[in-house]
Amino acid sequence: MAASKPHTWSEFGVAGVVRMEAREAPQDMKMAIYPHGRLIPSLGDVKFRSMITEIIEKQLEYYRKKTINIYGTLFFGTTSAMSGLLANIIFRSSFKVRHEALKTCVSLTALPFLSTVVAYKLFVTDALLSGNISKENCVLRSILVGVSCGVLYPSALAFHKNGHLAVKYHSVPMPPKGRVILHWLILCQTGMKAMAIPLVFQAAFGIIHGSYHYALCKKLLAKTVPEN
């Protein structure tokens, strides 16, 4: 009796591919057969195309929201940092401080920038993305964020830091006991009046940017609604 010839792996692979090619595919799913016997859904399948479309729409919506966040943070953050730098220069001149210039400059630009970024995202951007905010409310919130985080907070921070340095290095005469704050306010009258310039600028910029941001958000979110 002749010994049966052993089958090689290539013959089994070819036979498997032939049997799989001969097998009829279901009607609701067209399959493409690769030489190695692996099956993948065809691009012509309706379910497969709808799945890819859904993934692409989710990615587009994510990048649209990310773009809106960038618009809201960078502009106001930069203007608030410039306002903080101006406040530092004005109050250092009022208190006649010459020490630790770099330290106060860094803190007076970084802290207003970060506070504006966080506040604008929480009170304006997130509310716009949720869709339950009117245009007037959006503009009002934008103005409040610009004025509070871009003018009032940097001014108070510059007043505190430079007043502390003035006491530390005795750059100005020491105030009488119990009247330190009043003495410093009288000393910084000119500087406080000068901060009215960035106050007006931040309020005007808040109106313009709030209106533009609202229109941009509505336009982008309208594109994510599927057409009938």
PyMOL commands that set and color helices and strands:
alter all, ss='L'
color gray80, all
select helices_A, chain A and resi 9-22+46-95+101-130+135-169+180-187+189-194+196-223
alter helices_A, ss='H'
color red, helices_A
select strands_A, chain A and resi 31-33+39-41
alter strands_A, ss='S'
color yellow, strands_A
deselect
rebuild
show_as cartoon
